[in-house]
Amino acid sequence: MEKEKNNEELICFRCQIPLVLEKTFFNYLDHTFFTDIPTCPKCKQKYIPESLVKGRMAEVEKELEDK
Ligand SMILES: [Zn+2]
């Protein structure tokens, strides 16, 4: 079963193995959230796409403004 079809497979530079999505905990502006981040299962190196982080942070900022 394939999920996230538009996610191209990412390879760890160090280990040369495919990254797997791992729930990752973020803390931003005293706001916490979990996001699936491609992570190397071996060395735990995370690949965080800037667009993803910016998107989530913009959401958090918007939430805070609404309060
Ligand atoms: Zn690795």
N, CA, C, O and the ligand as a Tripos MOL2 file, in Angstrom:
@<TRIPOS>MOLECULE
protein
  269   267    68     0     0
PROTEIN
NO_CHARGES

@<TRIPOS>ATOM
      1 N           0.8460   -1.1960    0.0000 N.3       1 MET1
      2 CA          0.0000    0.0000    0.0000 C.3       1 MET1
      3 C           0.8850    1.2510    0.0000 C.2       1 MET1
      4 O           1.7970    1.3860    0.8160 O.2       1 MET1
      5 N           0.5980    2.1450   -0.9200 N.am      2 GLU2
      6 CA          1.4430    3.3280   -1.0100 C.3       2 GLU2
      7 C           0.6920    4.5670   -0.5520 C.2       2 GLU2
      8 O          -0.4070    4.8620   -1.0210 O.2       2 GLU2
      9 N           1.2950    5.2640    0.3510 N.am      3 LYS3
     10 CA          0.7450    6.5290    0.8280 C.3       3 LYS3
     11 C           1.6990    7.6390    0.4170 C.2       3 LYS3
     12 O           2.8510    7.3860    0.0680 O.2       3 LYS3
     13 N           1.2070    8.8700    0.4640 N.am      4 GLU4
     14 CA          2.0610   10.0140    0.1760 C.3       4 GLU4
     15 C           2.7640    9.8140   -1.1620 C.2       4 GLU4
     16 O           3.9880    9.9080   -1.2570 O.2       4 GLU4
     17 N           1.9880    9.5450   -2.1660 N.am      5 LYS5
     18 CA          2.5460    9.2180   -3.4800 C.3       5 LYS5
     19 C           3.4300   10.3320   -4.0360 C.2       5 LYS5
     20 O           4.3980   10.0640   -4.7470 O.2       5 LYS5
     21 N           3.1020   11.5610   -3.7180 N.am      6 ASN6
     22 CA          3.8820   12.6610   -4.2940 C.3       6 ASN6
     23 C           5.1950   12.9090   -3.5370 C.2       6 ASN6
     24 O           6.0050   13.7400   -3.9490 O.2       6 ASN6
     25 N           5.3980   12.1930   -2.4430 N.am      7 ASN7
     26 CA          6.6780   12.2950   -1.7430 C.3       7 ASN7
     27 C           7.7160   11.4510   -2.4720 C.2       7 ASN7
     28 O           7.5930   10.2280   -2.5290 O.2       7 ASN7
     29 N           8.7280   12.0920   -3.0230 N.am      8 GLU8
     30 CA          9.7610   11.2900   -3.6410 C.3       8 GLU8
     31 C          10.5820   10.6290   -2.5430 C.2       8 GLU8
     32 O          10.7170   11.1590   -1.4400 O.2       8 GLU8
     33 N          11.1200    9.4760   -2.8610 N.am      9 GLU9
     34 CA         11.8710    8.7480   -1.8440 C.3       9 GLU9
     35 C          13.1770    9.4770   -1.5430 C.2       9 GLU9
     36 O          13.9220    9.8580   -2.4460 O.2       9 GLU9
     37 N          13.4250    9.6550   -0.2830 N.am     10 LEU10
     38 CA         14.6380   10.3480    0.1420 C.3      10 LEU10
     39 C          15.6340    9.3340    0.6770 C.2      10 LEU10
     40 O          15.2680    8.3750    1.3570 O.2      10 LEU10
     41 N          16.8800    9.5620    0.3630 N.am     11 ILE11
     42 CA         17.9380    8.6460    0.7630 C.3      11 ILE11
     43 C          18.8840    9.3690    1.7170 C.2      11 ILE11
     44 O          19.2530   10.5220    1.4940 O.2      11 ILE11
     45 N          19.2670    8.6730    2.7780 N.am     12 CYS12
     46 CA         20.2330    9.2380    3.7170 C.3      12 CYS12
     47 C          21.5990    9.3180    3.0390 C.2      12 CYS12
     48 O          22.0870    8.3300    2.4910 O.2      12 CYS12
     49 N          22.2050   10.4940    3.0830 N.am     13 PHE13
     50 CA         23.5120   10.6670    2.4460 C.3      13 PHE13
     51 C          24.5610    9.7590    3.0840 C.2      13 PHE13
     52 O          25.4060    9.1870    2.3960 O.2      13 PHE13
     53 N          24.4950    9.6390    4.3880 N.am     14 ARG14
     54 CA         25.5130    8.8880    5.1230 C.3      14 ARG14
     55 C          25.3600    7.3790    4.9330 C.2      14 ARG14
     56 O          26.3230    6.6680    4.6460 O.2      14 ARG14
     57 N          24.1080    6.9070    5.1040 N.am     15 CYS15
     58 CA         23.8820    5.4620    5.1350 C.3      15 CYS15
     59 C          23.4370    4.8940    3.7900 C.2      15 CYS15
     60 O          23.4900    3.6830    3.5760 O.2      15 CYS15
     61 N          22.9980    5.7730    2.8830 N.am     16 GLN16
     62 CA         22.5120    5.3250    1.5790 C.3      16 GLN16
     63 C          21.3350    4.3650    1.7170 C.2      16 GLN16
     64 O          21.2300    3.3900    0.9740 O.2      16 GLN16
     65 N          20.4640    4.6420    2.6580 N.am     17 ILE17
     66 CA         19.2320    3.8610    2.7970 C.3      17 ILE17
     67 C          18.0480    4.8260    2.7930 C.2      17 ILE17
     68 O          18.1920    5.9950    3.1520 O.2      17 ILE17
     69 N          16.8840    4.3350    2.3880 N.am     18 PRO18
     70 CA         15.7200    5.2260    2.3080 C.3      18 PRO18
     71 C          15.2820    5.7090    3.6830 C.2      18 PRO18
     72 O          15.2990    4.9670    4.6650 O.2      18 PRO18
     73 N          14.8940    6.9650    3.7180 N.am     19 LEU19
     74 CA         14.3720    7.5280    4.9590 C.3      19 LEU19
     75 C          12.9450    7.0310    5.1780 C.2      19 LEU19
     76 O          12.2260    6.7550    4.2180 O.2      19 LEU19
     77 N          12.5490    6.9210    6.4080 N.am     20 VAL20
     78 CA         11.1790    6.5280    6.7390 C.3      20 VAL20
     79 C          10.5100    7.6590    7.5080 C.2      20 VAL20
     80 O          11.1670    8.4130    8.2260 O.2      20 VAL20
     81 N           9.2030    7.7640    7.3460 N.am     21 LEU21
     82 CA          8.4840    8.8270    8.0540 C.3      21 LEU21
     83 C           8.4050    8.4870    9.5320 C.2      21 LEU21
     84 O           8.0480    7.3720    9.9140 O.2      21 LEU21
     85 N           8.7390    9.4540   10.3420 N.am     22 GLU22
     86 CA          8.7120    9.2440   11.7920 C.3      22 GLU22
     87 C           8.0450   10.4420   12.4320 C.2      22 GLU22
     88 O           8.3450   11.5870   12.0940 O.2      22 GLU22
     89 N           7.1440   10.1760   13.3550 N.am     23 LYS23
     90 CA          6.4770   11.2810   14.0430 C.3      23 LYS23
     91 C           7.5100   12.0660   14.8330 C.2      23 LYS23
     92 O           8.2300   11.5200   15.6690 O.2      23 LYS23
     93 N           7.5620   13.3540   14.5480 N.am     24 THR24
     94 CA          8.5690   14.2070   15.1600 C.3      24 THR24
     95 C           7.8730   15.3440   15.8860 C.2      24 THR24
     96 O           6.9060   15.9320   15.4010 O.2      24 THR24
     97 N           8.3930   15.6250   17.0450 N.am     25 PHE25
     98 CA          7.8020   16.6010   17.9420 C.3      25 PHE25
     99 C           8.4470   17.9610   17.7320 C.2      25 PHE25
    100 O           9.6710   18.0860   17.7560 O.2      25 PHE25
    101 N           7.6320   18.9640   17.5280 N.am     26 PHE26
    102 CA          8.1460   20.3160   17.3480 C.3      26 PHE26
    103 C           7.6180   21.2290   18.4390 C.2      26 PHE26
    104 O           6.5150   21.0440   18.9530 O.2      26 PHE26
    105 N           8.4210   22.2030   18.7750 N.am     27 ASN27
    106 CA          7.9830   23.2310   19.6990 C.3      27 ASN27
    107 C           8.2670   24.5720   19.0510 C.2      27 ASN27
    108 O           9.4120   24.8940   18.7330 O.2      27 ASN27
    109 N           7.2220   25.3400   18.8620 N.am     28 TYR28
    110 CA          7.3770   26.6270   18.1980 C.3      28 TYR28
    111 C           6.4390   27.6160   18.8470 C.2      28 TYR28
    112 O           5.2380   27.3670   18.9460 O.2      28 TYR28
    113 N           6.9710   28.7260   19.2870 N.am     29 LEU29
    114 CA          6.1840   29.7650   19.9600 C.3      29 LEU29
    115 C           5.3440   29.1830   21.0970 C.2      29 LEU29
    116 O           4.1650   29.5060   21.2380 O.2      29 LEU29
    117 N           5.9630   28.3250   21.9010 N.am     30 ASP30
    118 CA          5.2600   27.6670   23.0110 C.3      30 ASP30
    119 C           4.0980   26.8100   22.5310 C.2      30 ASP30
    120 O           3.1980   26.4830   23.3040 O.2      30 ASP30
    121 N           4.1210   26.4600   21.2900 N.am     31 HIS31
    122 CA          3.0780   25.6490   20.6970 C.3      31 HIS31
    123 C           3.7390   24.3610   20.2440 C.2      31 HIS31
    124 O           4.7980   24.4020   19.6190 O.2      31 HIS31
    125 N           3.1400   23.2270   20.5430 N.am     32 THR32
    126 CA          3.7670   21.9730   20.1530 C.3      32 THR32
    127 C           2.8960   21.2260   19.1610 C.2      32 THR32
    128 O           1.6680   21.2850   19.2260 O.2      32 THR32
    129 N           3.5280   20.5380   18.2620 N.am     33 PHE33
    130 CA          2.7950   19.7160   17.3180 C.3      33 PHE33
    131 C           3.6670   18.5720   16.8250 C.2      33 PHE33
    132 O           4.8950   18.6240   16.8930 O.2      33 PHE33
    133 N           2.9970   17.5350   16.3260 N.am     34 PHE34
    134 CA          3.6980   16.3870   15.7570 C.3      34 PHE34
    135 C           3.5180   16.4020   14.2510 C.2      34 PHE34
    136 O           2.4420   16.7080   13.7380 O.2      34 PHE34
    137 N           4.5790   16.0700   13.5640 N.am     35 THR35
    138 CA          4.5250   15.9650   12.1180 C.3      35 THR35
    139 C           5.3750   14.7730   11.6910 C.2      35 THR35
    140 O           6.4090   14.4840   12.2920 O.2      35 THR35
    141 N           4.9280   14.0960   10.6570 N.am     36 ASP36
    142 CA          5.7410   13.0060   10.1090 C.3      36 ASP36
    143 C           6.8950   13.5930    9.3150 C.2      36 ASP36
    144 O           6.6850   14.3220    8.3460 O.2      36 ASP36
    145 N           8.0990   13.2770    9.7230 N.am     37 ILE37
    146 CA          9.3000   13.7880    9.0820 C.3      37 ILE37
    147 C          10.1130   12.6090    8.5710 C.2      37 ILE37
    148 O          10.3070   11.6350    9.2980 O.2      37 ILE37
    149 N          10.5910   12.6790    7.3360 N.am     38 PRO38
    150 CA         11.4730   11.6160    6.8440 C.3      38 PRO38
    151 C          12.7340   11.5260    7.6990 C.2      38 PRO38
    152 O          13.4770   12.4980    7.8360 O.2      38 PRO38
    153 N          12.9590   10.3570    8.2650 N.am     39 THR39
    154 CA         14.0680   10.1770    9.1940 C.3      39 THR39
    155 C          14.8550    8.9330    8.8090 C.2      39 THR39
    156 O          14.2620    7.9190    8.4390 O.2      39 THR39
    157 N          16.1620    8.9920    8.8900 N.am     40 CYS40
    158 CA         16.9670    7.8100    8.6290 C.3      40 CYS40
    159 C          16.8080    6.8460    9.8020 C.2      40 CYS40
    160 O          17.0580    7.2230   10.9470 O.2      40 CYS40
    161 N          16.3950    5.6060    9.5310 N.am     41 PRO41
    162 CA         16.1910    4.6540   10.6290 C.3      41 PRO41
    163 C          17.5000    4.2660   11.3040 C.2      41 PRO41
    164 O          17.4910    3.7400   12.4170 O.2      41 PRO41
    165 N          18.6120    4.5180   10.6470 N.am     42 LYS42
    166 CA         19.8930    4.0840   11.1940 C.3      42 LYS42
    167 C          20.5690    5.1880   12.0070 C.2      42 LYS42
    168 O          20.8680    5.0040   13.1870 O.2      42 LYS42
    169 N          20.8090    6.3390   11.3680 N.am     43 CYS43
    170 CA         21.5490    7.3920   12.0790 C.3      43 CYS43
    171 C          20.6220    8.4710   12.6350 C.2      43 CYS43
    172 O          21.0720    9.4050   13.2970 O.2      43 CYS43
    173 N          19.3020    8.3320   12.3550 N.am     44 LYS44
    174 CA         18.2930    9.2510   12.8920 C.3      44 LYS44
    175 C          18.4090   10.6640   12.3440 C.2      44 LYS44
    176 O          17.8380   11.6040   12.8950 O.2      44 LYS44
    177 N          19.1490   10.8020   11.2600 N.am     45 GLN45
    178 CA         19.2210   12.0890   10.5840 C.3      45 GLN45
    179 C          17.8500   12.4220   10.0190 C.2      45 GLN45
    180 O          17.2380   11.5920    9.3470 O.2      45 GLN45
    181 N          17.3680   13.6140   10.2820 N.am     46 LYS46
    182 CA         16.0510   14.0110    9.7840 C.3      46 LYS46
    183 C          16.1840   14.9110    8.5710 C.2      46 LYS46
    184 O          17.0800   15.7500    8.4830 O.2      46 LYS46
    185 N          15.2780   14.7140    7.6530 N.am     47 TYR47
    186 CA         15.2100   15.6040    6.5180 C.3      47 TYR47
    187 C          13.9340   16.4170    6.6500 C.2      47 TYR47
    188 O          12.8340   15.8870    6.4920 O.2      47 TYR47
    189 N          14.0780   17.6920    6.9380 N.am     48 ILE48
    190 CA         12.9140   18.5330    7.1660 C.3      48 ILE48
    191 C          12.7580   19.4960    6.0070 C.2      48 ILE48
    192 O          13.5190   20.4570    5.8870 O.2      48 ILE48
    193 N          11.7810   19.2470    5.1540 N.am     49 PRO49
    194 CA         11.5550   20.1740    4.0530 C.3      49 PRO49
    195 C          11.1420   21.5300    4.5990 C.2      49 PRO49
    196 O          10.2530   21.6310    5.4440 O.2      49 PRO49
    197 N          11.7930   22.5570    4.1100 N.am     50 GLU50
    198 CA         11.5470   23.9020    4.6240 C.3      50 GLU50
    199 C          10.0780   24.2920    4.4620 C.2      50 GLU50
    200 O           9.4820   24.9250    5.3330 O.2      50 GLU50
    201 N           9.5120   23.8900    3.3130 N.am     51 SER51
    202 CA          8.1180   24.2680    3.0520 C.3      51 SER51
    203 C           7.1970   23.6650    4.1020 C.2      51 SER51
    204 O           6.2190   24.2900    4.5130 O.2      51 SER51
    205 N           7.5140   22.4470    4.5330 N.am     52 LEU52
    206 CA          6.6780   21.7760    5.5190 C.3      52 LEU52
    207 C           6.7320   22.5170    6.8470 C.2      52 LEU52
    208 O           5.6990   22.8040    7.4510 O.2      52 LEU52
    209 N           7.9230   22.8180    7.2890 N.am     53 VAL53
    210 CA          8.0860   23.4970    8.5720 C.3      53 VAL53
    211 C           7.4300   24.8690    8.5310 C.2      53 VAL53
    212 O           6.7150   25.2590    9.4540 O.2      53 VAL53
    213 N           7.6840   25.5970    7.4450 N.am     54 LYS54
    214 CA          7.1010   26.9300    7.3260 C.3      54 LYS54
    215 C           5.5870   26.8540    7.3020 C.2      54 LYS54
    216 O           4.9020   27.6860    7.8980 O.2      54 LYS54
    217 N           5.0670   25.8430    6.6040 N.am     55 GLY55
    218 CA          3.6170   25.6770    6.5380 C.3      55 GLY55
    219 C           3.0300   25.4440    7.9130 C.2      55 GLY55
    220 O           2.0330   26.0650    8.2790 O.2      55 GLY55
    221 N           3.6440   24.5500    8.6830 N.am     56 ARG56
    222 CA          3.1340   24.2420   10.0160 C.3      56 ARG56
    223 C           3.2820   25.4490   10.9350 C.2      56 ARG56
    224 O           2.3920   25.7450   11.7320 O.2      56 ARG56
    225 N           4.3940   26.1340   10.8190 N.am     57 MET57
    226 CA          4.6080   27.2870   11.6980 C.3      57 MET57
    227 C           3.6200   28.3940   11.3650 C.2      57 MET57
    228 O           3.1470   29.0990   12.2560 O.2      57 MET57
    229 N           3.3110   28.5460   10.0930 N.am     58 ALA58
    230 CA          2.3160   29.5490    9.7140 C.3      58 ALA58
    231 C           0.9660   29.1860   10.3180 C.2      58 ALA58
    232 O           0.2200   30.0570   10.7640 O.2      58 ALA58
    233 N           0.6580   27.8880   10.3260 N.am     59 GLU59
    234 CA         -0.5980   27.4310   10.9320 C.3      59 GLU59
    235 C          -0.6400   27.7760   12.4140 C.2      59 GLU59
    236 O          -1.6500   28.2490   12.9350 O.2      59 GLU59
    237 N           0.4770   27.5270   13.0750 N.am     60 VAL60
    238 CA          0.5500   27.8050   14.5140 C.3      60 VAL60
    239 C           0.3580   29.2940   14.7700 C.2      60 VAL60
    240 O          -0.3800   29.6970   15.6700 O.2      60 VAL60
    241 N           1.0400   30.1040   13.9560 N.am     61 GLU61
    242 CA          0.9190   31.5490   14.1290 C.3      61 GLU61
    243 C          -0.5210   32.0020   13.9220 C.2      61 GLU61
    244 O          -1.0120   32.8930   14.6160 O.2      61 GLU61
    245 N          -1.1800   31.3810   12.9680 N.am     62 LYS62
    246 CA         -2.5600   31.7460   12.6760 C.3      62 LYS62
    247 C          -3.4530   31.3670   13.8640 C.2      62 LYS62
    248 O          -4.3250   32.1330   14.2760 O.2      62 LYS62
    249 N          -3.2130   30.1720   14.3970 N.am     63 GLU63
    250 CA         -3.9930   29.7150   15.5530 C.3      63 GLU63
    251 C          -3.8550   30.6840   16.7190 C.2      63 GLU63
    252 O          -4.8310   31.0170   17.3920 O.2      63 GLU63
    253 N          -2.6240   31.1290   16.9440 N.am     64 LEU64
    254 CA         -2.3790   32.0240   18.0730 C.3      64 LEU64
    255 C          -3.0960   33.3570   17.8620 C.2      64 LEU64
    256 O          -3.6120   33.9530   18.8070 O.2      64 LEU64
    257 N          -3.1190   33.8080   16.6230 N.am     65 GLU65
    258 CA         -3.7810   35.0650   16.3240 C.3      65 GLU65
    259 C          -5.2830   34.9750   16.5570 C.2      65 GLU65
    260 O          -5.9260   35.9400   16.9680 O.2      65 GLU65
    261 N          -5.8200   33.8010   16.2860 N.am     66 ASP66
    262 CA         -7.2710   33.6250   16.4130 C.3      66 ASP66
    263 C          -7.7510   33.6550   17.8570 C.2      66 ASP66
    264 O          -8.9310   33.8800   18.1260 O.2      66 ASP66
    265 N          -6.8140   33.4220   18.7910 N.am     67 LYS67
    266 CA         -7.2160   33.3400   20.1950 C.3      67 LYS67
    267 C          -7.3810   34.7200   20.8320 C.2      67 LYS67
    268 O          -7.7160   34.8190   22.0130 O.2      67 LYS67
    269 ZN         21.5720    7.6090    7.9490 Zn       68 ZN68
@<TRIPOS>BOND
     1     1     2 1
     2     2     3 1
     3     3     4 2
     4     3     5 am
     5     5     6 1
     6     6     7 1
     7     7     8 2
     8     7     9 am
     9     9    10 1
    10    10    11 1
    11    11    12 2
    12    11    13 am
    13    13    14 1
    14    14    15 1
    15    15    16 2
    16    15    17 am
    17    17    18 1
    18    18    19 1
    19    19    20 2
    20    19    21 am
    21    21    22 1
    22    22    23 1
    23    23    24 2
    24    23    25 am
    25    25    26 1
    26    26    27 1
    27    27    28 2
    28    27    29 am
    29    29    30 1
    30    30    31 1
    31    31    32 2
    32    31    33 am
    33    33    34 1
    34    34    35 1
    35    35    36 2
    36    35    37 am
    37    37    38 1
    38    38    39 1
    39    39    40 2
    40    39    41 am
    41    41    42 1
    42    42    43 1
    43    43    44 2
    44    43    45 am
    45    45    46 1
    46    46    47 1
    47    47    48 2
    48    47    49 am
    49    49    50 1
    50    50    51 1
    51    51    52 2
    52    51    53 am
    53    53    54 1
    54    54    55 1
    55    55    56 2
    56    55    57 am
    57    57    58 1
    58    58    59 1
    59    59    60 2
    60    59    61 am
    61    61    62 1
    62    62    63 1
    63    63    64 2
    64    63    65 am
    65    65    66 1
    66    66    67 1
    67    67    68 2
    68    67    69 am
    69    69    70 1
    70    70    71 1
    71    71    72 2
    72    71    73 am
    73    73    74 1
    74    74    75 1
    75    75    76 2
    76    75    77 am
    77    77    78 1
    78    78    79 1
    79    79    80 2
    80    79    81 am
    81    81    82 1
    82    82    83 1
    83    83    84 2
    84    83    85 am
    85    85    86 1
    86    86    87 1
    87    87    88 2
    88    87    89 am
    89    89    90 1
    90    90    91 1
    91    91    92 2
    92    91    93 am
    93    93    94 1
    94    94    95 1
    95    95    96 2
    96    95    97 am
    97    97    98 1
    98    98    99 1
    99    99   100 2
   100    99   101 am
   101   101   102 1
   102   102   103 1
   103   103   104 2
   104   103   105 am
   105   105   106 1
   106   106   107 1
   107   107   108 2
   108   107   109 am
   109   109   110 1
   110   110   111 1
   111   111   112 2
   112   111   113 am
   113   113   114 1
   114   114   115 1
   115   115   116 2
   116   115   117 am
   117   117   118 1
   118   118   119 1
   119   119   120 2
   120   119   121 am
   121   121   122 1
   122   122   123 1
   123   123   124 2
   124   123   125 am
   125   125   126 1
   126   126   127 1
   127   127   128 2
   128   127   129 am
   129   129   130 1
   130   130   131 1
   131   131   132 2
   132   131   133 am
   133   133   134 1
   134   134   135 1
   135   135   136 2
   136   135   137 am
   137   137   138 1
   138   138   139 1
   139   139   140 2
   140   139   141 am
   141   141   142 1
   142   142   143 1
   143   143   144 2
   144   143   145 am
   145   145   146 1
   146   146   147 1
   147   147   148 2
   148   147   149 am
   149   149   150 1
   150   150   151 1
   151   151   152 2
   152   151   153 am
   153   153   154 1
   154   154   155 1
   155   155   156 2
   156   155   157 am
   157   157   158 1
   158   158   159 1
   159   159   160 2
   160   159   161 am
   161   161   162 1
   162   162   163 1
   163   163   164 2
   164   163   165 am
   165   165   166 1
   166   166   167 1
   167   167   168 2
   168   167   169 am
   169   169   170 1
   170   170   171 1
   171   171   172 2
   172   171   173 am
   173   173   174 1
   174   174   175 1
   175   175   176 2
   176   175   177 am
   177   177   178 1
   178   178   179 1
   179   179   180 2
   180   179   181 am
   181   181   182 1
   182   182   183 1
   183   183   184 2
   184   183   185 am
   185   185   186 1
   186   186   187 1
   187   187   188 2
   188   187   189 am
   189   189   190 1
   190   190   191 1
   191   191   192 2
   192   191   193 am
   193   193   194 1
   194   194   195 1
   195   195   196 2
   196   195   197 am
   197   197   198 1
   198   198   199 1
   199   199   200 2
   200   199   201 am
   201   201   202 1
   202   202   203 1
   203   203   204 2
   204   203   205 am
   205   205   206 1
   206   206   207 1
   207   207   208 2
   208   207   209 am
   209   209   210 1
   210   210   211 1
   211   211   212 2
   212   211   213 am
   213   213   214 1
   214   214   215 1
   215   215   216 2
   216   215   217 am
   217   217   218 1
   218   218   219 1
   219   219   220 2
   220   219   221 am
   221   221   222 1
   222   222   223 1
   223   223   224 2
   224   223   225 am
   225   225   226 1
   226   226   227 1
   227   227   228 2
   228   227   229 am
   229   229   230 1
   230   230   231 1
   231   231   232 2
   232   231   233 am
   233   233   234 1
   234   234   235 1
   235   235   236 2
   236   235   237 am
   237   237   238 1
   238   238   239 1
   239   239   240 2
   240   239   241 am
   241   241   242 1
   242   242   243 1
   243   243   244 2
   244   243   245 am
   245   245   246 1
   246   246   247 1
   247   247   248 2
   248   247   249 am
   249   249   250 1
   250   250   251 1
   251   251   252 2
   252   251   253 am
   253   253   254 1
   254   254   255 1
   255   255   256 2
   256   255   257 am
   257   257   258 1
   258   258   259 1
   259   259   260 2
   260   259   261 am
   261   261   262 1
   262   262   263 1
   263   263   264 2
   264   263   265 am
   265   265   266 1
   266   266   267 1
   267   267   268 2
@<TRIPOS>SUBSTRUCTURE
     1 MET1         2 RESIDUE 1 A MET
     2 GLU2         6 RESIDUE 1 A GLU
     3 LYS3        10 RESIDUE 1 A LYS
     4 GLU4        14 RESIDUE 1 A GLU
     5 LYS5        18 RESIDUE 1 A LYS
     6 ASN6        22 RESIDUE 1 A ASN
     7 ASN7        26 RESIDUE 1 A ASN
     8 GLU8        30 RESIDUE 1 A GLU
     9 GLU9        34 RESIDUE 1 A GLU
    10 LEU10       38 RESIDUE 1 A LEU
    11 ILE11       42 RESIDUE 1 A ILE
    12 CYS12       46 RESIDUE 1 A CYS
    13 PHE13       50 RESIDUE 1 A PHE
    14 ARG14       54 RESIDUE 1 A ARG
    15 CYS15       58 RESIDUE 1 A CYS
    16 GLN16       62 RESIDUE 1 A GLN
    17 ILE17       66 RESIDUE 1 A ILE
    18 PRO18       70 RESIDUE 1 A PRO
    19 LEU19       74 RESIDUE 1 A LEU
    20 VAL20       78 RESIDUE 1 A VAL
    21 LEU21       82 RESIDUE 1 A LEU
    22 GLU22       86 RESIDUE 1 A GLU
    23 LYS23       90 RESIDUE 1 A LYS
    24 THR24       94 RESIDUE 1 A THR
    25 PHE25       98 RESIDUE 1 A PHE
    26 PHE26      102 RESIDUE 1 A PHE
    27 ASN27      106 RESIDUE 1 A ASN
    28 TYR28      110 RESIDUE 1 A TYR
    29 LEU29      114 RESIDUE 1 A LEU
    30 ASP30      118 RESIDUE 1 A ASP
    31 HIS31      122 RESIDUE 1 A HIS
    32 THR32      126 RESIDUE 1 A THR
    33 PHE33      130 RESIDUE 1 A PHE
    34 PHE34      134 RESIDUE 1 A PHE
    35 THR35      138 RESIDUE 1 A THR
    36 ASP36      142 RESIDUE 1 A ASP
    37 ILE37      146 RESIDUE 1 A ILE
    38 PRO38      150 RESIDUE 1 A PRO
    39 THR39      154 RESIDUE 1 A THR
    40 CYS40      158 RESIDUE 1 A CYS
    41 PRO41      162 RESIDUE 1 A PRO
    42 LYS42      166 RESIDUE 1 A LYS
    43 CYS43      170 RESIDUE 1 A CYS
    44 LYS44      174 RESIDUE 1 A LYS
    45 GLN45      178 RESIDUE 1 A GLN
    46 LYS46      182 RESIDUE 1 A LYS
    47 TYR47      186 RESIDUE 1 A TYR
    48 ILE48      190 RESIDUE 1 A ILE
    49 PRO49      194 RESIDUE 1 A PRO
    50 GLU50      198 RESIDUE 1 A GLU
    51 SER51      202 RESIDUE 1 A SER
    52 LEU52      206 RESIDUE 1 A LEU
    53 VAL53      210 RESIDUE 1 A VAL
    54 LYS54      214 RESIDUE 1 A LYS
    55 GLY55      218 RESIDUE 1 A GLY
    56 ARG56      222 RESIDUE 1 A ARG
    57 MET57      226 RESIDUE 1 A MET
    58 ALA58      230 RESIDUE 1 A ALA
    59 GLU59      234 RESIDUE 1 A GLU
    60 VAL60      238 RESIDUE 1 A VAL
    61 GLU61      242 RESIDUE 1 A GLU
    62 LYS62      246 RESIDUE 1 A LYS
    63 GLU63      250 RESIDUE 1 A GLU
    64 LEU64      254 RESIDUE 1 A LEU
    65 GLU65      258 RESIDUE 1 A GLU
    66 ASP66      262 RESIDUE 1 A ASP
    67 LYS67      266 RESIDUE 1 A LYS
    68 ZN68       269 GROUP 0 **** ****
